[in-house]
Structures are given as structure tokens and as C-alpha cells.
Amino acid sequence: MFEPQEIPRVCALPPGVDFPAELIAGLDARLAGEPPEALARVQLIVNTRRMARRIRALWDAGPPRLLPRIALVTDLGLHTGLPAPAPALRRRLELIQLIARLIEQQPDLAPRSALYDLADSLAALMDEMQTEGVSPDAIDALDVSDQSGHWDRIRAFLNIVRRFTQAPDLPDAGAWQRQAVEATIAAWQAAPPAHPVILAGSTGSRGATQMLMQAVARLPQGAVVLPGYDFDMPDAVWGGMADPLLSEDHPQYRYHALRRALDLGPRDIARWTGAAPANPARNRVVSLALRPAPMTDAWREEGPALNDLDAAMADVTLLEAPSQRQEALTIAMRLRQAAEDGQTAALITPDRGLTRQVAAAFDRWRIVPDDSAGVPLHLTPPGRLLRHVADLPCRRLTAETLLTILKHPMTHSGGERGAHLLLTRELELHLRRNGPPYPTAEDVIGWAAEQTHEMAADWGAWLAAHLCGQEDGGAERPLTARVAAHLATAGAIAGGCRAEPPGALWSREDGRAAREAMEELHAEAGHGGDMRAADYAALVHAILSRGEVRNPDEPHPDILIWGTLEARVQGAELLILAGLNEGSWPEAASPDPWLNRELRHRAGLLLPERRIGLAAHDFQQAIAARKVWLTRSVRSEESETVVSRWVNRLQNLLAGLPDQGGAAALDAMRARGRAWLDLAARLEEAPLIPPAPRPSPCPPVAHRPDRLSVTEIKRLIRDPYSIYAKHVLRLRPLDPLMKLPDYLLRGIVLHKVLEVFVSETAQDAALCTTERLLATADRVLAEHVPWREARVMWRARLGRIAERFVTTELTRRAIAQPTGFEKRGEARIDALGFTLVAYADRIDIAPTGKLHIFDYKSGEPPTPKEQQYFDKQLLLEAAMAQIAGFDGIPAAPVAQAAYIGLGGSGKVVPAPLDETPPGEVWAQLAALIAAYAQEDMGYTARRAMQKKEDTGDYDQLARFGEWDATAPPDKRKVGR
């Protein structure tokens, strides 16, 4: 196939050509006139499985012929007799054990929660060291001046690496690949193959791959074919890339390193075919824009020589969207237009969040794009259920966690799911209304016993067995046992209470992928030792998050979403390069916990800029397509973004060449993008809807409430609409699923503490001590508050006022005797047919028979002025006590009514009985109720709120926010 030549044989194709198609065209041209079996003797080595599939697809399209042997670079070791490499998961499990022991001996090295991340990072470092041929001795030999001891801590971890790099009987994947390459090269040197060997599509970014490329290029019938080689770059620029610290982020640096290793000049790289890129003028512009940073002064010299800039950028659109959401919507519109026009269009971006937004935007047109990456496995239904189940032993079961698992689509999918959902709904309502926040097996079984559904008993026992009481208190258990228990529990939860097979958990493609991942963990669990529940949950999450599942729906054949790897080997009529912001494309370099940039360079490891250089090469190839969109969002959710360095360079170069039409070309690119942004804005235009008025409904008098509590009178004064919503519409706020230690519960518990304390010490004032009060608090808090942090805080809160409370309590005892606690009272206004009810926290009776009424206030007690005009609870209780009395306490004059504060300084605020005596208060109440007995009296929303930022339970129903306190009430008769 090849004529003899003195220098290594390296060929290339420029950016903007279909690499697989031209690779085949070059082979056909070189084998023209040869017998059919000549192609079958060719050994073709490619870098990725995607490349191999595309090449095979092109050949399969015809005409019929014998095909070459197509192999991957990573397949070489299969024919060398080398032992199989250690599975990556096994190595990480072994590393976890060693790192855990090291952290136990030196806890200051790292937190235990970082176990898997440290193991994964160390495994990646080991793989890189072995692929690049760097021994641990090279790391140890680094001269590091470190006064803080940080380097010593790092070396403690790196010593773990030495154990595995010196185990040749079971090498890691990196070591195995390097050994395979070395064995292949040795065999070729001993007996050079007579058949053609072609290595195509690789950039030589890894050490072992570049070794193989050098060996292939030196074979008599060997050739290396490079993708996206910049033939437009001058020799002086190639020569200026000697320092990798300055140049490795350049898209062509890897080719410079390969040429230098082969002692080739820039012009020694031959063209594989004569195929021209889609737009040679654009290639020259991009080549100049992406020069290494120390050589951008060439813009002044070479820029004026660029011609036809308008033609070069005519098919390039620059979209600068205000937000990522608008960027995604505009991209989706352009892809939809391409589908209507019969074009093949591809979105290329490493930003998976952006691709998910684009796919979501397609839902309005019922289009499913062909996404090469699919869905991360841990976000699929089986992945989520497996993560939920793995978390069960880590902490106490909460009502929220229980309902999350019960409502999961995979739960109880083995059969009778309808009955399961019905019981789940009933259990949720019970937990919202009654709790407890941490349901136990006894709670669930007791609730199930009260249900009438025929499946309730079995269902409750199923919950109790597999969901409740799974926490293990942080004990260490063998990983094999944890995996087995995890899979058994997940299967039982998916199967349901009738012990059916695990339903839909493993049946679909995502379930099969999840099962494969878990079976691999089960197979390797013997190498994981003992593990805590939290460590196991983190391990499961990490394993699942590294898997991906293709969308099972039938995708649109012409709307494609690719990562940068797919874009290297595919072709489309329109390419949209999206997410072109710093941190997205190029992606921000991952922090290296082991070696900084300078130490990596000195040790012979890869620099962080290598990934940026590869991303730059992908960008240079993609922007050379026939029609291209460059898109970015000017602002993210948090702040303004920074434009990608490559787009920034391109913009600066064009803007600096106004005489050649560069500025006009840039303006035209932006104008095309703005036109599409305008279309996207028009798509989302909505008709102007007038805001809702401030509601003040006037229901029929017969439907208005005729019974209220004293605490609701305050709401009737301040926010009448809440009374309408509660008593007329009969709406109740939905209780939170997870009971929290909020201010309401705090008030209830502190009330209970004082009720118990006062009742137990009522007959003996000597028992009324601070110590006894705090002991009572401990007992009540332990019984009613399951949150340790809340118990500590509320106990401390009570402790601050305990001494003051006891002092004032003794004063109160000297005046009157505590008699009633949580006493119910009821009084009627017969003329209006209205009943007022109340529960008095505490009523004391003086020797004279007069009553002293007290109300405990966990928050700030209302001032006398607030009580006089708005918060009339105590004043009304005093009026009721004089009119009708409370249960067991006959009507009697009220000598005192006061709020006892349980927060702050614990002050006592009396009710203004002198300014507003009980008789006057009762008359005011009668006038208020009479006013609301009029048909034209409306229940106005937020009539007199104390503060404008105060919230009500029914603000959303009243559509507060569309109106404010200055809006006039909209009185409307309702319910007719």
C-alpha cells in the first residue's frame, strides 16, 4: 500500500472534513487496482468504539467488499497473553479500606465522608502514572519545601499507590494498556508486519497511545492518520510550542508533541486525501484566533492578510442569550426548524444541564432528540430507588423518607399497585395530621390494624419489615452483607406486600443497567472489607452516578445531541456548539488534591491544560462545519458568565479587523442570533392577564360562622378572609408531612411544661423551685420532642427565664391558688345566635373568690394597646369568666388577667382590664359579630395586618401579591 520512505509516515486531515468518510476514501485511493483481498489484509486501529461503528456503517452502506480488520487501541492486550487487568471497582474498594485505616490512624488527614472520592482520585492518579510510565519513585524524588506538613500528608496517601503499582500479576487498566502497547511494539520490532497497519483518529493525548502511534508510524507499512490537523498554522508557531506549561491548552499541541517525538517537521505531515474543508477561509480565521497566548501578537501581522471574512463567517451564527433557559429554548427552535427542512442537525456541548433543558423544550412539540449520552443512571427510577434504600440504615426513618419511597413508581410494582397507592394516601394523611415525625414499626402496624382495607394488615407488616427500623447506628458490617441486604430490601420493596417478584425494578433498560452495576458491586464486595452504612450509601451513589442509560423512546433521526467525543466522528449539516462559557466549555479543571501543576510537570504527568487543549481541538474541528451556531448565556442563575476563551478570541480578532470586514461579519453573526432570540421571545409571549382584586366576599348570612374561638377573634379583626376560607369554604391548610420543631410546637410543649409544674406544686409552695421546673422540662421535652437539638435549645430558652418565672410564680401563689388548667369556656350572644369558646391556660382563684386568668406566651406577649384593639384573647376570656364561667369554675369577677412570657426576659404583661372592662369588651364583640351578620359586610383579605410582611394561611388563595394593602376591597356576594 505504501511506498518506502525514510521518515515516519504520519498523515492528517484538516478540520471540517468528515474524518471516517475520508479515511475510507484514502484507503480506496491507495488500494486502487489491487485485488479485493488487499483491503482485507489491512489492520485498522481506531481510538474509540464510536469511530469503529461509524466506519463499519459507512462500509456496510456498500458496495459489497471484503473489509479490513478493525480493532481498538484498548484491544491490543487481548492478543498478547497478558493477564486481565484488575476491575476498576475492585481497585477502588481496596483503596477505600486502606484509606479508611489511614484516616483512623491520622484523623486530621481527611474526613471519613471523603472516602470514595479519595479512592477514586487515587485510582485515577495510579492509572495516569502507569499509562504515562511514571513510577512512585519519581513522585518521592520531587523536591518540595513545605513547612506546613501538607506534603507529608500527601505522601502518606501516595504510599498506598506504591503497593498497587508494584503488583505486576494483577495490573490496573492503565498499566495493562501500557504493557500491551510495549508487548505489541516488541513483537513488531522482532518481526515487522508485512500487512498495512493504520492507526487513525487519535490525538495521542495519553502516553501509551502516543508510544503506539510512534511505533505504527515507523513500520514499513504503517501509517498514522490524524484528525483535525491545522495545515494553515505557520512553522514559526509550531516551533514556539516547546514549553507545555505555556502551550498545552492549544488545540494542536498534542500533534506538536508527536512530531517532536518522531523528529518530524510541520510540513512532513502529508494530507491523507485532498478533501478540502467546508470553508477554508473560516479555518484560517479560527487558526489565527486560537494561536498560543504568547503568539497572539501575530494578529497584527497576519490579520490584515485575511480576506473574505464576510464569506468565512457567513454561515456562523452567534447567539448570546440573556439566560440559559432562553438559550435552550432558542436552540430547540432552531433544531425543530432543521427537522422541518429535512436537515440533520446536532447540538454539541459538554453541559448536561443545558442538554436536559433543550430536551425539555422539545416536549411542547412532542419531539424526542437522539441524545447519545442518555440519562445518568442514578437519576433513573431504579437508580433513585436503590439510592433511597441504601440510605435507610444511615439514619432514623422519617415520615418524609417513608412517603418518598412509598410513592416511588417502582415500589409495589409487583402487583396490586392501585391498592398500595390508596393505602399510601391514607397513611400520608394520618402522618400529616397526627405524626409521628419518625414512624416506627409499631406505629405503622397499629395504624394498619385500624384500616378496613383487606390488604392493610399485610401492607403494614410489609412496611414494618422492610422500611421501618433499618438504621444500624453506624456499625461496621461486611460489604458483602450490606450489598446482599440492600438488594434483598430493594427487591422486597419493589415486589410488594404479597411477596411478588421485584416488579418493574429490573425489567426495563434502565433497570437492567442498574442491576449490572449492582451485580458488579456484589461480585467485587469481597474486596471491600467492612463498611459503615453512610460509607456504603456514598459508594452506591458514586457507582450509579457513573453509569448512563439511553432513552428507551424512539428518537427523532435528524435531531441529535452529542458530547464532544461523538462530534469527532459524526457529521451533520448544522452543528450547534452550545454552552460556550468558561467553566462549561472549556470545563473548569478539576482540583487535584495530590500534585499541583508544576509538580505534575516535573514528575512527567499530564497537566490540567491537557483537557482544555483536547476541548479546544474539539471546538476547532466543530466550528469548521458548513453551518455552525455558537451559543452562550450571558447570565447564569447566580451571576454573569464569562465568555469561552475561544469565542472571546474569535470576537476580538474579528472586531480588530474592520477594514477587512471583520467587525461587520461579527455584527452579522450577532444579528442572526438576535433574530432567533426574538422568535423565541415571541413563542413565550403570553396575553396580559389583569391582576386579581383584593377579595372581600359576602356569603349569605346563613352560611357565616356562628361559633368562633377567642383566638379567632383576632383573625376576624386583622384578616377576616381567613375566617371566611376556614369556616365558610371549610378549607384547612395541609399539615406538613414532616413535623418540625416549629414555634407552634414549642408553644404547646412549653405550655405543657408549666401546666405539669404548676399542677404538681400547687399544694406545696416549697416545691416551686427552679431545679424542679427544669427537671419537669427535661421530662416533658423527652416525652414530646423527638429532636435532640430542639430539646437542647428549648430547654436553654426556658432556663433563661426559669428563675424569674419561679420568683413571680411565688408572688402569684401568695395572691391566689392555681385551680384550673386548660379549662374550656363557652358563652353565647343569644340575640345574634353566636357562641364564643375558649380554653384558658390557667385560672387561679383568690380567697375572695375573684379570678386571676393567665396565658403563657412562648413568643412576645402583646402590648396593652394591641390587646385593647386587636389581640382581645385575654380580655374576652375575662368577660366569659364573669358571664358564664369555665368548666368547673363558676362565673365570678376577674381581678387580673395577664400574659406570662416564656421567651426573652420572661416579662409579665397584664391585660388592660381598667381601660377596657369585661362588659365593654363583650359589647364590642357583639357589635363586631353584628356587623358581620349584615349581608353587605365582606370578609376583606388582610384588613389590618400588624406588619406588611406578616403571612396568612390563605394568602395564596386570596392571590395576595397581585394586590397590596392599598388596593380597595372587592365586595362580592358569593354562594347564591
N, C-alpha and C positions, 0 to 999 in steps of 0.2 A: 504493500500500500504506500509506503513512504520511501522516498529516495534517501540514501545516506547523507548525513550532514555532520559537521564537526561540532556543532553546539547543540545543547539540549533542545528538544523540539517542544516549543510552547506556542500555542495558537490562541486566538481570542476572537470574541465577537463584541461589537460595541453596544452600549446601552441603547435600548429602543428597538431591538430586533427580538423576534420570537426564538429564544435560545434552543429549546428542544427541536423545533422545526428546522432551524438552520444547522443544528448538529447533524440531523439525518441528511439534510441536503449536502453537507460537506462530505459525509461518508459515501453517499451515492456518487458524487463527483469523482472522488478518489478511486472508487471501485468500478468506474465506468469501463465496460469492455471486459471485466473479469467474469469468471464463471459464477453461477449462483451461490456455490458453496463458499466463495470468498468472504461474503458477509457473515456467514455462519462461523467462520474462524476468528472473527473479531471478538475481543474481550472488552466490553464496555463497563467501566466502573463509574457510578454516579454517587452523588453525595447524599441524596435523600430518597425515601420511598416515593414521595410525590413525584420527583423527577422521573423515576423509573416508570411509574404508572403513566405519566403523560407521554413519554417516549414510546412506550408499548402501545398506547392508544393511537398515536399517530401512525405507527407501522400497521396496526390492525385495520386502519381505515383503507388500506390497500395501496398498490396492487399486491397480490399474494407474492410472498417471497420467503426465503429462509432468513431467520433472524439471528442476530449476534447473541452472545451470552451477556446478559445484563446483570450486574451484581452491585451491591452497595459497598461503600468503603468499610462499613462496620461488619460486613460478612466475611472479610478475609480470614479471620481467625477460625472459621468453621472448617477450613481445609488445611490447617497447619498442625492439627493434632494437639493443640493447646487445651488444657483443662478449661471447663466452662468457668466464666467469672462468677464471683460471689454475687448473689442478688443484691440489688441496691438497698432493699428494705432490710435484709439481714444485717448488712453492714451498719445501717443506722440504728438498729436495735442493739447491736453490740456496743456501738458508741454511746448510746444512751446509758447503758449500765456503767460503763467506765466513767462517763462524765458525772453521773449521779454519785458514784463513790468519791470522786474528786471533790465535788461540791460539799458532800457530807464532811470530808476532812478539812476543807477550807471554805466555809460558808460565804466568805466575802468575795469569792471568785465570781459568782453569778447567782441569780435567783433560780429556784428549782423550776419555776414556771417556764424557764427558757431551755429546758432540757432538749426538746425535739429540735428547736431552732438551732441550738448549738451543734447538735449531732448532724443536722442537715448541712450546716455551714462547714463543719469539719470534713464531712464526706465530700462536699464539693471541692474543698481545698485539696484533699487527698487525690481526688480524680484529676484535678488540674496539675498537681505536682507530677503524677505518674504519666499523664499524657504529654507534658512538656519535658519530662525527663529531669526533674529537679528532685534531688534527694533531701531527706531531712537534715543531713549534714550541712547542706548549703544554707538552710534556714538557721541552724545553730551557729554557723560561721558569721552571720551578719553582725556587724559592729553597731550596737545600739547603746547610746548613752541615755540611760533612763534612771532618774533619781527617785521616781515615784513608785517603782516596783511593778509598773504595768507590764513591762516586757517579761519580767519573771513569771507573772501570772499567765501571760500568753504562752510562754514556753512550757508551762505546766500542762496546758491543753495540747500543744503541738507534740509533746512527747507521746501522747496517745497515738498520733499518726504514725510514729515510727514503728509501733508494734504491727500495724497492718501493712505498711509498705515493705516490710521485711518478711512477708509471708508469701513466697512465690508459688506455693502449692495451691493457693486459692486467691488469685489476684482480683483486684477490683476491675470494674469495667474499663477505666482509663488505662490501667496497667496492662490489662488483657489486650486492648486495642493496640497499644504501643508494641507489645510483644508480637502481636500478629503482623504488624507492619514490618517490624525488624526481621521476623522469620521469612516473610514474603520477599523482602529485599535480598536477604541472604540467599534464598533459593534462586532468585533471578541472577544474582551475581555469579553463582556457580554454574547456572545453565540458562542464559538469556532466552526468553521465549521467542520462537520464530514467528508466532502469530501476532497480529497487531493488538496492542494494549492501549486503550484510550481512557483517560480519566477526565471526566467532564462535569462542569457545574460547580466545582468547589472553589472557594477563595483562599483556602489554605490558612484559615484563621487559627487552627489548632496545630500544635507541634507535630503530633503523629501524622496528621493528614498532610502537612507540608513535607514531611520526610517521604511519604509515599509519592507525592507529586514530583518531587525531585528525582526519585528513582524511576518513575514512569517516563519522565522527560528524557532521561539518559538512555533508555532502552533503544536498541536498534530500530525496533518497530513500535516504539512508544510515542505517545503524544498527550499533552495536557491541553485541554480547551477551557479557557477562562471565560466566564460570563461578565458582561458589562465592563470591558476594558476601555479606558479612556485614551483613544488614539489621538485626541486633539490636544493633550497636555504636552507642553514643550519639554525637551530633555532637561533644561535647567531646573524645572520644577521637580521632575523625578529625582534629580541629583540632590535636591535640597531636603529630602525626607530622611536623612541619615539618623536623626535623633528621634526615637519613638516617643519620648516624652513630649515632643512638640508636634508630632505628625501622625500619631497612631489613630487619631479621630478622623483622619482624611479617608474618603471612600476608596482611594486607590492604594492605601499604604500596604495592605496585605500583598498586593502584586509587586510592590517595590521590594518587600522583604523576600518574596520568592525569587525575583530576578537577581537580587544581590546574592542569594544563596547559590544560584545557578551560574553566577558570573555572566549575566546577560544584560545587554543594553536595552533602553526603551524601544529601539527600533528593531530589536531581534525578535520581538513578538509578532508573529505572522497572523494575518487575517485567515480565519478558518474558511469563511466564504466571503464573497464580495457583497453580501447583502448590506444595504445602506439603512441607517435608522430612519424612523418615520419623519424626523425633522432634524437634519444635520445642523442647521443653524441654531436650533434650540440646544442641541448637545454642546455646541461651542460656548454658548452663553452660560449654561449650567457649569461646564468645566471651569470657566474662568471664575464664576461666583464661588465655587467650592474650593478654591486654592487653599493650601495650608495657611494658617494665620500669619506666619512670618513673611509670607509672599504675596499678601494682598496688595502690596504696592504695584504689582503688575497690572492692576485695574487701570491705572493711569496710562500705562504704556500700550497695553493690548486692547483696552476698552474701545478707543476710537477706531480700531480696525474692524470692530464688529459691525456688520451690515445687516440689513433686512430684519431689524429687531421686531418690527410690526408683524412680519410673516412668521418669525420664530415663535412669537408668543400669541399668535392669532387664535390658536386652539387651546389656550390655557386660561382658565377662569380662577380668579382669586376671590374666595368667599370669606369675609370677616364678619361673622355673626355676633350679635350682642351677647348671646348666651349659648351654652352647649345644647340646650333644648331647641333653640331656633336653628342651630347648625344641623342637628339631627333631622329636624323636620324638612329643612331645605334639601338636604342630601336625599331623603326619602322621596321628595317630589321629583328630583332630577332622575333618580333611578326608575321611578314609575314612568316618567316620560320616555326614558330609554327603552323600557319594556314595550310601551305602546308603539315606538318607532321600529321595533324589531332589532334593537341593538343589544349586544352583550355588554353589560356594564358591571364594574366591580368596585366595591368600597374596600380600601386598604387602610388599615390603622392598627396599631398595637393597643389602642384604648378600648378595652372590652366594655366599659361602661357606655361609651359612645355607640358602639355597635348594638347594644341592647336597646338604647333609646331609638335608634334608627329602626330596628325590628319592631319596636312597639308602635312607631309612627305608621308602619305598614299595615297595622291592624285595621285602620279605617278603610282600607281598600281590599282587605282580606287577601293580602299577598304575603307569602312566607318566603323570605330570601334564603338562598342556599348558603348557609353560614358554615364555613369549613371548620370553625373551632367548636361549634355546638354550645352546650351548656355545661358549666363546671359541675362535676359530679356531686359535690357537697350541696349544691342548690337544687338538685332534682328531688322529687318526692321521696324516693328510697334513701337518698343521702341525708335528707333532713331528718327522717325518722331514725336512722341509725345514729345520728348525732344526738338527737333528743334522748334516745335510750342510753347512749354512752354517758350522758350527763346525769342520769338518775342516781347512781351511787355517790355522786360528788357532794350532794347537799340534801337537806330535807325537802321532801316533796311539797311544793306549793300548789295552791288551787290553780294558779295561772299555768304552771307546768303541766298539771294533770289535764286541764282542759285543752291545752295546746296539743298534747299527744292524742287525746280522745277525738279531736276534730280533724286530725291529720287524715288525708284521703286514703292512706294505706292501712290505717287502723281498722280492725274488724272487717277487713275486705274479704275474708274467707267465706262470709255468708251472713245473712240477716243484718245487713248494714242499716237498713231502714229502722229497725228496732233499736239498734245501737245508737243512732243519731237521736231518736226520740228520748231514750234514757239519758243521753248526754245533755240534751237540752234541759230536762228536768233536774239533773244534778247541778247544772250550771246555775239555774235559778235558785236552787237551795243554797248553794255556796255563796251566791251573791247576797242573799237575804240573811243567812244565818251563820255563814262561815262553816268550819274554822279556816283560818288562812293556811294552815298546814294540816291537810286531811290525813288521817291515819287509816289503817285497815279497819279498825273498829268503827270509825266514823262512817266509812263507805258501806260496810256491811249493815250497820244499824240503819242507815238511810234506805238501803235496798230492801230491808225487811218491811219497811212501811209502804213500799210501792205495790201497786196492783198488777203491773205488767207481768206476764208469765215468765219472761226472761230475766226479771230484775234480780232474783236471788243468784242465779248463775253469773249474771253480769257483775254484780257486786263482788262475788267471790273471785272472779277473774281479775278485777281491778286490784283487789286486796293482795292477790298472789303475785302479780306481775308489775304493778306500778307503785304500790304503797310500801313504805318501809325498806326501800332499796339502799339507802345510804349506809356506808360502811365505816364512817368515822375516820377516814384517812389511813386505813390499814393497808399494808402491802400484801398483794396476792400474786401468785404466778401469772404471767401474761397469758399462758395457755388457758388457765381457768377463766380469766377475765374475758378472753375472746369467745370461749365456749358459752359462758353465761350471757354475754352480750347478744350473740346470735340466737341463742335459745329464747331470750326475752323478747327480742325483736320479732322472731317468728311467732311467738305466742300472742303478742300484741296485734300483729297483722292478721293472724288466724281468727282470733275472736274467742268468745266465751264458750263456744261449742267445740273447741279444740280442733278446728278445721286446719287444713294446710295454710301456709302463710299468704294466702290470697294473692293480691297483686304486687306484693313486695318484690319478688324476683322475676315476675313474668314478662315485663317489657324490657326494651333495650337498656334503659337506664338501670332497671333492677338487676339485669344480668351483669352490667358493668360494675355495679356496687357489690354484687356477690363475688365477682372475680377479685376485686380489691380486698374484700374481707377474707376470702379463702386464701389469698396470698399471705395476709397477716396471720391467719390461723396456721398456715404451713411453716411460717418463719418464727412463730411465737416462742418456740423453744429456745431461741437465741436472745430472748428479751428479758429473761430473769423475772424478778418480782417487780411489781409496779403499783403505784397508788392510783386511786380512781381518777383523780384530776389529771395525772400524767397520761393515763390511758385515754381519757376523753380528748386531750390535746393531740395525742398520737392519731386517733381515729379521724379527727377533723383535718389534720395535716395530710393524711393519706388520701382521704376523699377529695380534698381541695385540689390535688394534683391530677385528678382524672377529669376527662371531658366526655360528653355523650352527644352524638349528632342528633339533631332534631328529627323525631320519627315522622313528622308530617312531610308530605310531598312538596319539595320546594319549587320555586319558580326557576326554570332552567337558565334564564338570562340575567337574573339579579343575584349577584354573588357578593359575599362578604369574605374577604381574605385577610389573613395575617400577612406579615411581611415575607414569611417563608414561602407561602403559596404564590405570592406575586412574582417570585423569582422564576417560577417555572410555568406560569399560566399566561394566557394572552386574552385581552378584551379590547373592545372598540373604544370604551370610555373607562378611564381609571379615575377614581376619586380618592385623593390622598387626604385623609381627614385627621383631625386632632393634632394639627401641626403647631403645637405649643411646647415650650421647654418643659420637661418633666413628663410629657406624654409621648412625643416623637421628636427628638430622641427621649427615651425614658431616662429618668434620673438614675444615676448609678447607685446600685445597692451598697449600703455601708458594709465595709469589710471589717469584721471585729478582730482580725488577726494581723494583717500587714497593711501598712499604708502604701501609697503609690510608689514612693521612692524605694522602699524595701522590696516591693514586688519586682521592680525593675532590676535591682541589684541581685535578687535571687534567681532571676530568669523566668519569673511567672508572667502571666498576662496582665496588662494594665487595664484599669477600668475603662479607658478610652477605646479599648478594642470593640466593645459592644456599640459604642457611639459610631465608630468607623464602619462597622457592619450595617448599622441602621442608615448611615449616610450613603453607603453603597446601594442599599435597597431603594432609598429615595432617588438617587441618581438614575437608577435603572427605570423606576416607575415614572418619573417625570418626563422621560424620553418617549413615552407612548404617544399615539397620534392625537387623541383628545384627552385632556387632563384637567381635573379640578383640584385646586389647593384650598383646603378649608381649615378654619380655626375659629375658636370662640374668643372674643375679646375679654370676656369675664367668666370666671368660674362661679360656683356657688358662694365662695368665700371672698374672693378678691379678683383684681385684674390679673390677667395672664401675661406671660412673656412669649412673644412670637418665636417659633422654632428658628434656630440659628441659620438653617439653610434657606428658609423663606426670607428671613431678615437680610441675608447676604444678597439674595436674588433681587429683593426690592431695592436695596442700596445701590447695587450695580446698575439696575435699570434707571433709577432716579438720577444717577450721576452721569447719564449719557443722553441728555436732552437733544443734542444735535443729531444723534443717530436715531432718534425716535424712541429712546428707551423710556423716558417719562410718559410719553403718550401711550406706549404699549402697556405700561403699568396701570395707567388710568383706565385703559380699555379693559384690562383684566378685572379691575375692581368694579367697573361699571357692569360687566356681565354678572358678577357676583351679586351686586346690589339689586339688579333686576330680578334675580331669583329670590332674594330675600324679600322683596316687595310682594312677589307672588305668594310666598309662604305666609307673610303677614295677612294678605287678603284671604287666604284659606282659613285663618283663625279669627277673622273678623266676626264679631257677634253683634246682634242688634242691641241697641241701648235699652236696658230694662229699667224703668223708673224704680227708685228705692221704695221700700215698704214704708208706710206711715207708722207713726207711733201708736200702737194698738191701745184702745180703751173700749173693750167690748161691753155691751149692755145686755146680758142674758135676761130671760124672763124672771120676774121676781120669785116665782115658784121654784126655780132651779137654783137660786142663790143660797149660799150656805147659811144654815140656821144654828150651827154649832161650831164654835172655834175654841182653841186653847188660848191661854193668856199670852203665850209666846207668839201666836199667830196674829195677835192684835198689832204688834209692832210691824209685821209684814203688811198687814192691811193698810197701815198708815204710810209706810215707806214704799212698798212695791205691791199695790193691790192686784196687779196682773198675776202675781204668783199665787194668790188666793184663788183667783178665777181658774187658773190652769190646774190647780190641785183639787179643788172641791167641785168645780163645775165640769171641767173636762175630765176630771179624775185621772190625771197624769201624774206619775211618780218618777222621779229621776232613777235611772238604773243604778243599783248599787255597784261599786267596783268589784271586779272579780277577785282581786287580791286585797283583802282587808289590810289597811295600812295603819300604822300608829299615828293617826292624824289628830288634829286639835279636838275633834268631836269625841273620839275615843279617850283622849287624855282627860277631857272634862268628865266623862262618865266614870272613869277609873278613879280620879281624884275625889269626885263626889262620893264614890263607894268607900274610899279610904276614910273620909271624915265621918260618914254615916256609921261605919263599924266602930271607929274610935270613940265617937261621942256616945253611941248607944252602950258600949261596953264600960264606959267610965261615968255614965250618967249618975249612978247611985253613989259613987265614991270619988270625990274631987281629988283625993290623994293619988289616984291612978292617972290623973290628967298630967302626964309628963311628956317632954319632948322625946325621950327614949321610947316610950310606949307608942307614941304617934308614928315614929319612924319604923318601929317593929311591925306595927299594923300595916304600914305602907308596903313593907317588904312582903308581907303575907298576901296582901290583895294583889300587888303587882305580879307576884309569881303565879297567881291563880288566873289572872285575866289578861296578862300581857305576854305573849309568846316571843316578843322581840327583845333580846338581851340589851341591845343598845338603847331602845326606848325605855326599858326598865331603869337603866342607869341614869339616863337624862331626866326622867320624870321624878325619880327618887331624889336626885340632886336639886331639882326645881322645888320640890316640897321641903327639902331640908333647909333651903334658904329662908323659908318663912315659918318653919316649924316652931321655933322659939316664940316668935311674935304671935302665932296663932294660939299657942298654949296660954300665953300671958293674957291675951284678950278673951280667950275661952273661959278662964277662971273668973274674969270680970263679969262675963255674961252669966256664968253659973251663980254668981252672988246675987244677981237680979232675978233670974227666972230659971226654971228647971226644964231641960230638954225633954220633950214629951212625944212629939210626932216626927217621923222621918218619911219622906216621900209620900206625904198624905194627899189623898185625892179630894178635890173640892169641886162643887158644881153649883152654879147659881143661874136663875132664869130671869129674863125680862119678859114677863107674860104678855105685855101689850104688843111686843114685837114677835113673840114666839121664838125667842132666841135664847140659847143656852151657852154659858161660858164655863169652861172646865179648866182645871189647873192641878198641878202636882207640886206641892210646896216641899222644898228640900228639907226644911226643918222648921218646927214650931215649938217654941218654949212658952211655958205658962208661968206667970209670976204669982206669988202668994195672993195678990189682989184679984187674980183671975184674968188679968189682962194678957193679951197675946204678944209675943215677940216672934216675928217671922224673918227667917234668914235664907238667903240663896247663895250658894257657893259659885264663884265665878272663876274659871280657870284662866280666862283672858282678862283684859282690862275692864273693870266694872264701869257701867255707865255713870256719867256725872249726874248730879241732881237735876240740872237743866234738861239733859237728854231724857231722864225719866219723866220729867214733867210734860214733855211734848211728844216724845216718840216711844221710848222704851218703858212702857207702863206696866211691866210684868208684876213688880212688887206692889205697886200702888193698887193694881186690880186684885191681887191676892189679899191685900189688906181689906179692900172693900168686900170681897167674897167672904172673908173670915167674919166680918161684922154682920153681913146679911144672912148667910146660910151656913157658915162654918165649914169645917173639913171633916172627913171620916173620923168618927170617934172624938172629935173636938167640937163642942157646941159653939154657936155664934157668941162672940164676945168682943169687946173693944180691943183695938190694936194699939199698943203703946209704942211699938217700934217695928220698923221693917228696914233691913239693911242687906247690902251685898258684902260678902266676905271674900276678898280677893285671894286667890291661890297662886298668883304669879307676881313678879316684880317684888315690891316691898310688902305685899300681903295686907294692903290697906283695907279698911272697912268704910264703905260708902253708904250712908243712910238714905232711905227714900224720903223725898220732901213731903211728909205727911202734913206738916203745918201749912205749907203753901197750897197743897192740893189734898185736902182731906178726903177720906174714902167716899163720902156722899157725893162730893163734886166729881170725883173720878168716875163713879158709877153713872152719873148724869151725862158726863162726856161720852162714856161708852154707849149709852142709849142713843145719844144724838148721832154718833158715828154709824151705829147699826141702822138707825132710822134713815140716814142719808143713803145708805146702800140698799135700802128697801124701795127706793124710787126707781122707776123703770128707766129714766134718763140718766141715772148715775152709772158711769162707766168705771171699770177696773183698769185704771191707767197704769201702763208699764213704767216702772222706775219713777214713781211720782215724787219721792223725796228721799233719795238715797243719801246716806251720810257722806260718802265720798264718791266722786265720779268714777274711780277705779274699782269700787265695790262690784262684786259679781253676784248674780242671782241664779237660781237653779233653772229658770225658764227664759234666760236672756236670748238663747238661740231660737227658741220658739217665737219669741217676740221680735226676732230679727234685729236685735239691738246691734248697732254698728251701721246699719243703713239709715238710722236716725240717731239723734242725740237728745240730751236733756232740754235743748232749746226748742225742739220740734213740738208743735201743738198736738194734743191728743186727738186721735181719730175715733170719735164715738160712733159706734155702730151697734145696732140691735142685732143680736145673733140668736140662733136656736128657734126661730119662728117656723 
